[in-house]
Amino acid sequence: MLQLADAQDFIIICMPKNDYSLRYNEVIYEVMEAIVHNQKVNDHFVKETLEKVPYYQSIYRV
């Protein structure tokens, strides 16, 4: 799954096992900040992301 995600430029967040010093909400906050910053730099960010959705839906039947 990681190879497929990498090939498609899809991000998977893997949290460390049994390490409670890093909280999921902190990671999500940092990721969302990066996305917002990227949206300011890349005007086509949302369009490019949405174009990938049908591909993943067909593979995983979401």
C-alpha positions as CSV (number, residue, x, y, z in Angstrom):
1,M,0.0,0.0,0.0
2,L,2.9,2.4,0.8
3,Q,4.4,1.8,-2.7
4,L,1.1,2.6,-4.4
5,A,0.6,5.7,-2.3
6,D,4.1,6.9,-3.1
7,A,3.6,6.2,-6.8
8,Q,0.4,8.3,-6.8
9,D,1.9,11.1,-4.6
10,F,-0.7,10.2,-1.9
11,I,0.3,10.8,1.7
12,I,-0.2,8.2,4.4
13,I,0.5,9.3,8.0
14,C,2.1,6.5,10.0
15,M,2.2,7.1,13.7
16,P,4.9,5.5,15.8
17,K,3.8,2.5,17.7
18,N,3.6,2.9,21.5
19,D,4.9,6.4,21.4
20,Y,2.4,8.6,23.1
21,S,4.6,11.8,23.0
22,L,3.3,12.6,19.6
23,R,-0.4,13.1,19.3
24,Y,-2.4,12.5,16.2
25,N,-4.1,15.9,16.4
26,E,-0.8,17.7,16.5
27,V,0.3,15.9,13.3
28,I,-3.0,16.7,11.6
29,Y,-2.6,20.3,12.6
30,E,0.9,20.5,11.1
31,V,-0.3,18.8,7.9
32,M,-3.2,21.1,7.5
33,E,-0.9,24.1,8.0
34,A,1.3,22.8,5.2
35,I,-1.7,22.2,2.9
36,V,-3.0,25.7,3.5
37,H,0.5,27.1,2.8
38,N,0.7,25.0,-0.4
39,Q,-2.7,26.3,-1.5
40,K,-1.4,29.8,-1.3
41,V,1.6,28.9,-3.5
42,N,-0.1,26.4,-5.8
43,D,-3.4,27.8,-7.2
44,H,-4.3,24.3,-8.7
45,F,-3.9,22.3,-5.4
46,V,-7.6,21.6,-4.8
47,K,-8.2,20.8,-8.5
48,E,-5.2,18.4,-8.6
49,T,-6.3,16.7,-5.4
50,L,-9.9,16.2,-6.5
51,E,-8.8,14.8,-9.8
52,K,-7.1,11.9,-7.9
53,V,-10.3,11.0,-6.0
54,P,-12.0,8.8,-8.6
55,Y,-8.9,6.7,-9.1
56,Y,-8.7,5.9,-5.4
57,Q,-12.5,5.3,-5.2
58,S,-12.2,2.7,-8.0
59,I,-9.3,0.9,-6.3
60,Y,-10.7,0.8,-2.7
61,R,-14.4,1.1,-3.6
62,V,-15.0,3.9,-1.2
